Amino acid sequence: MTQINSTNEQKAPPPTDALLWTMPTLSRRIGLSRSNIYQQIQSGKFPEPVKIGRSSRWLAAEIQAWVTTQAYARSPKTAG
């Protein structure tokens, strides 16, 4: 007799601090479109991907550093 597994196993979403991010994760996390990301890579303003075979992945630490740099580069708001 075959035993039925009664546990409801579901795949957990990948952690947000995963080492490598896919394009959909990257785009969602930073709010830029795929084409905008590749334009910024071409202009040297955005971290290049790590190539794994034919896939592109981005190092989460590099993206987080890029976001921090963008935040510090903002022009300060002048008091009213």
Number of C-alpha atoms within 10 A of each C-alpha: 3 4 5 6 7 6 6 5 7 6 5 6 6 9 7 11 11 10 12 19 22 15 17 10 15 20 16 12 13 12 11 12 14 13 10 12 19 17 13 13 14 12 8 10 12 16 17 18 18 13 10 8 6 6 10 14 18 19 18 17 14 16 19 14 12 15 14 11 11 10 10 10 9 8 7 7 6 5 4 3
